[in-house]
Every structure is written in structure tokens, then in C-alpha cells.
Amino acid sequence: MSNVIVYGTRYCPYCVAATQLLSSKGVEYEYIAVDNDQELRSEIAERSGQFTVPQIWIGEQHIGGFTDLNRLALSGSLDNLLNA
């Protein structure tokens, strides 16, 4: 299974939803909290081009946020990415 990284905050409902979706699929992921770390948030924004959380990567591929992750799950494409 690919390396999955989720950057988020503890108070973000979309971050919780993303981690719940991954957990429901049995996916192990690294969660990096960016709460109160403006430098890390800026780094993630520069890397992803997005200023919102969560920001999710599967391997080297940037997935986006929860909506993007959920769209992949609903289409069946998420399993392919995770097993690549």
C-alpha cells in the first residue's frame, strides 16, 4: 500500500472525515497536525497550491482535500491509487 500523508488541524471536520474514510478502508496514514504552525501551513500551501486543510498525498501524488478524496473513493479510483 502507498504511503499516505494527511496534513490537517484537530478542529477541522473535513480532516476528521478524511481520516475516518481512510481508516474505514484499513489504510494506515501519517497525520501531521498543522495547528498553530504557520511555517508548516505556508510550506503545505506552497507545495499543494491550496490554503485549506486537509491536504492529502498518496505517495508523491497530491490528492487534494476531503472532497477530492471522497470523489476518488466513490468512483473506485482510490483503491487503485492505494494499491499502486
C-alpha positions as CSV (number, residue, x, y, z in Angstrom):
1,M,0.0,0.0,0.0
2,S,1.2,3.5,-0.8
3,N,2.5,6.0,1.8
4,V,-0.4,8.3,2.7
5,I,0.1,11.6,4.5
6,V,-2.7,13.8,5.7
7,Y,-2.0,17.4,6.8
8,G,-4.8,18.9,8.9
9,T,-5.9,20.5,12.1
10,R,-7.6,19.0,15.1
11,Y,-10.7,21.2,14.8
12,C,-11.4,20.7,11.1
13,P,-14.5,18.5,10.4
14,Y,-13.1,17.7,6.9
15,C,-9.9,16.5,8.3
16,V,-11.8,14.2,10.6
17,A,-13.9,12.9,7.7
18,A,-10.8,12.3,5.6
19,T,-9.1,10.2,8.4
20,Q,-12.3,8.3,9.0
21,L,-12.7,7.5,5.3
22,L,-9.1,6.2,5.2
23,S,-9.5,4.3,8.5
24,S,-12.7,2.6,7.2
25,K,-10.6,1.3,4.3
26,G,-8.0,0.0,6.6
27,V,-5.4,2.5,5.3
28,E,-2.5,3.4,7.6
29,Y,-1.6,7.1,7.2
30,E,0.6,9.6,8.8
31,Y,-1.3,12.6,10.2
32,I,0.6,15.8,10.5
33,A,-1.2,18.5,12.6
34,V,-0.5,22.0,11.3
35,D,-2.4,23.7,14.1
36,N,-0.6,26.9,15.2
37,D,2.3,26.2,12.9
38,Q,2.2,29.0,10.4
39,E,5.5,28.0,8.8
40,L,4.3,24.4,8.2
41,R,1.0,25.7,6.8
42,S,2.8,28.0,4.4
43,E,5.0,25.1,3.3
44,I,2.0,22.9,2.6
45,A,0.2,25.8,0.8
46,E,3.3,26.3,-1.4
47,R,3.6,22.6,-2.1
48,S,-0.1,22.0,-2.8
49,G,-1.2,25.3,-4.1
50,Q,-4.1,25.2,-1.6
51,F,-4.6,27.1,1.7
52,T,-7.2,24.8,3.2
53,V,-6.9,21.6,5.2
54,P,-6.9,18.7,4.9
55,Q,-4.2,18.3,2.2
56,I,-3.7,14.6,1.3
57,W,-0.9,12.9,-0.5
58,I,-0.8,9.3,-1.6
59,G,2.9,8.6,-2.3
60,E,4.1,11.5,-4.3
61,Q,0.6,12.3,-5.8
62,H,-1.2,15.2,-4.3
63,I,-4.9,14.2,-3.9
64,G,-6.3,17.5,-2.6
65,G,-8.8,17.7,0.3
66,F,-11.6,15.6,1.6
67,T,-13.9,16.3,-1.3
68,D,-11.3,15.1,-3.7
69,L,-10.5,12.0,-1.6
70,N,-14.2,11.2,-1.3
71,R,-14.8,11.6,-5.0
72,L,-12.0,9.1,-5.7
73,A,-13.5,6.7,-3.1
74,L,-16.9,6.9,-4.7
75,S,-15.6,6.3,-8.2
76,G,-13.5,3.3,-7.1
77,S,-10.3,5.1,-8.1
78,L,-9.0,5.4,-4.6
79,D,-8.4,1.7,-4.2
80,N,-6.3,1.7,-7.4
81,L,-4.2,4.5,-6.1
82,L,-3.7,2.9,-2.7
83,N,-2.7,-0.4,-4.2
84,A,-0.4,1.0,-6.9
